[in-house]
């Protein structure tokens, strides 16, 4: 998707707004598919108090001519407003570089770091251990003032870059910087950006002299208005007063050469190995007649003026002749545009300097806007999930209602009750209708018992036990429901997964939070129940607490109590082990198993054994076998998901269970 998104690089200068629209092509190519140059009604430096209005007017014209609703924007900020510092880093591990850079920034930036927006870029030559860092900063209020017209126009840039660095990115992409050191000159209206560029680093300086200085000389020399002097400067080569014009501007030519010589001399003194081979002149002011020749003669270096893009293809840009004439002033905007493609990771487009001076609050706005569709999708999924839950509940209620039968059961005699007890309920009865039949059977036996209540204690006791067995058939659903309610609640994403594929997808979507050792899951692999006439006599020892349980409640008058010894063998992937078991199922059984009105009571909760998944299992009932009682050996059938044999892989998620805990 990123390869289809276009990016506008916008450079708002003192004289004009310049913009280039680019998009990624195949094999790392870039296609220029639009451009714009809108000159301000007045030079911004000459329009005191109207600067903001003039920039806003230029932005409105730009937006009226181009639909940027689906495009991304990268904005350039003037080099004279940004601070660039370069320094060598001591040999350190790569992971420690950010800490060293922050220390360097605190030393190099002459402002409190809270007052600036700053970023950095490291440079390192191949096969060299030396690392150089470039630190770039700009005061927050200057960035805010520069971005205000964009904010008012509803434009959220994805990056902000200093214009000298954007120019360096453009020339590197254009392969105009090779092994030799190149001097880049971007002559603007008020300032000239000097960039000494190499493949693996750069050095910059802003010279406070630009095209307006030439115009000011003509204003003073010929007593003209600024606008007429500007026009005379641009047409000097064909003017009949060409000799007088160039004679008037000669001191400014000399001053520019002097400043350049001084800066280049300083660079040579600090970089003695560097050999300056050529100068590349850019910017609209560099089109001043005679400037290229004058610099070449006085700086003793070839001076080039690019008129085409070498590595970028040109799509539909309208007037080709007008575009070609403006190319020297478009390189900064082009560098901004390709950095935007790098930010979007479009195809293989990459720039060497990726620093970004975009304020954090705007970054958050951009990220929030990108996430809005995902929030909408999440809300839709939540609504769908709620609908599925409602449908499932309605379906379950319908199924339950269908199991009620017609609700009418005839009175059963004692003889008929005996037959039903031997043969079971005949016919295909609904579950609740069958339960009603058994209730009537119990009532028949109760009625018969009342007849013989005084005819022998043995018969009375046997009849009472049979009645209790029939009446308490609901106890097991209550026990199972209590155990289920005591289990830990898994993460919502795991709880909503209905199939193994959905479970795996949920884990892969959030691997950190749903990492296996952190999952709030517990699986019951074996369930065993044994009835005992005296559950208090069963010897149990908690392996964690080294006692027989807690909150044991004595029977009335020391009488033995009947009940069930329920043994659960469980497995959990949670790394909490004892603490996890204590805080989840043990605490849950104590709480849920002692609620008033539930008809059941959990007297003791004991952890009788605990081992790692791969440890050898001792296959015996926890706490030893209780005294003989009624109810047989109970149930001991592992569910299909229990690991069998040498299985070490979770059958649902295909994950290793070697670190799981069995207790």
C-alpha positions, 0 to 999 in steps of 0.5 A: 500500500505504501508504494501507491501513496504519493508524498508532497515535499513542501519548501516555504521560502522567503520568495516562494512556496516550492513543492514536488509530488513524488511516488515510489516506482519499481526497483527503488525508482522515484517518479515525479508526478507533480510540482508547484511554485507559488511566489509570494506577493511580497518578499517575506523579509520586506513584508513586516507584519504580513508574513503569516498572511502571505504564507497562508495565502500561498497555502490556500492557492496550493490547496486550491490547485491540488487535492492532497487528501490522500497524500502525505506531506513533508515540510522543510524548515530553514537552515538558519533556524536549525542547529547542526553539530557534528562530533566523533563518538567514543568506541561503544556498543551500538545499544549504548549510542543513544545514551552517549548521543543524549549526553552529547546533545546536552553539551552541544545544544546551547538551550535546555533540551526541553526548549528544543526539538532535536534528533540525530543521525550517525555516520560510519564509513564501511570497515571503519570503527569510527562513528560520527554523529550529527545532532540537529535541533530547532527551538520549539517556538520556531517550529510552531511558527513555521508549522502554524499555516499548515495546521490552519490548513488542516495539514498533518506532516509526517516529517519535518526536515532542515532544508540543508539535510533535505538537499543532501538527501536529494543529491545522494539519491541523485548519485551526484555525491561520489567518493570525492568531496562535493560542495553544495551551494543553495543560494536563497533569498536571504541566506546561502546554505553551504554543505560540504558533502561526502558519501558518509557524512557532511558539514554545513554552515549558513551564510547570511547572504542571499539574492536579496543582498544583490537586489538591495544594492540595485535599489540603492544604486539606481534609486528603484523600488525593491520590486523593480530592482528584483526584475532588473536583477533577473534580466540583467544579462539582456538589459542595455544597462548590463554593465552598470548592473554588474558593476553595482553588484560586484561588491556583493559577488566579492563578499559572497566569495570571501564568505565561501572561501573563509568557510571552506578554509575552516573546513579544510583545516579541520578535515585535512584529508578532504579534497574539494573537487567541485561545486554544485550550485542550486536555488532560484537565486543561483540563476543570477546571471554571471554568478556561476562564472564568477564563483568558478573563477575566484574559487578555482573549482568547477561549478555545476548547475543541475537542470535535470533529475538524473535518477527520478522519472518525470510523469505528468507534470504539466508544462515541461519547459516551465518544470525544467526551468525550475529544477535548480530550485526544486532539489530541496522539495525533492529531498523532502519528498523522498524522505517521506517515501522512506518514512512510509517504507515505500518500496526500496526508497531510502535516504541517508539522513532520517532525522525528523524534527516533527514535534511529538504532539503532531506525531501522536496526532498522526498515529491516532489518525492512522489507528482510527480505522482499527478502532472502528474495526475493533468496535465492529468486532465487539458488536459482532461478538455481542451479537454472537453471545446473544444468539448463543444465549437465545439458542441455549434457552430454546434448547432448555425450553425444548427439554421441558417436555409437556410438564405433565407426569401421572402419579406413580404407584409404589409397585410402578416406582419399583419397576422404574427403579429396576428398568429405568424410565421407558420411552424417549423422554425429554431430560426435564420430563425424565427428572420429573418421573424420577421425582415422582418415583421418589415421592412414591418411595417416600409415601411407602416409607411413611407406611413402614416408618415404625416397622424397623429401623433398618428398612427406614434407613434404607428407604431414606438413603434411596430418597436422598439419592434421588433428591440430591441428583442435582448436587453434581451439576452444582459441584461441577458449576462450582468447580468451573466458577473457581477456575481463573478467568483467561484473557478476553482474547483467549476466552473468545477463541472458539476454535484452535485456529482462533486461539492460535491467531489470538496468541500471535496477535499479542505474543507478549501479553499472551506469552505461554508462561503469562497465561491465566489458564488452568486445565483439568486433566483428570477428575475423580470422586469417591464417596465416603461415610466419614470424609473427616477420616481421610488423611490429606497433607498439603505439600505447600503448607505441610498441613491437612488443610484449613478452615476445617469444620467439625461435625455435630457432636463428633459424628462422622460425616458423609460426603465426597472426596474429589481429586482434580489433576490439573495442568497450567502453563502459568509460571506462578506455580504455587502462588498462581494456584493459591490465588486462583483455584484454591481461593476460588474453591474456598469462596464458591464452595462455601456460599450460603444456599448452594446446597454444598460445602467444601470443607478442605482444599489441599494441594497434595502433589505438584510436579513439572510436566516432564517429571515422572507421575505417581499415579495414586489418589491424592492423600491416600485412599479413604475409608471404604464407603458407598459410591464405588471408585468414581470417575477417572477418565482424562479429557481428550486434551490431556497429554498422553504418552510422551506427548510434549506439544499442546494439541491446541496451539502446537506449543511445547508443554515442557515448562507446564506445571501439573498438580 
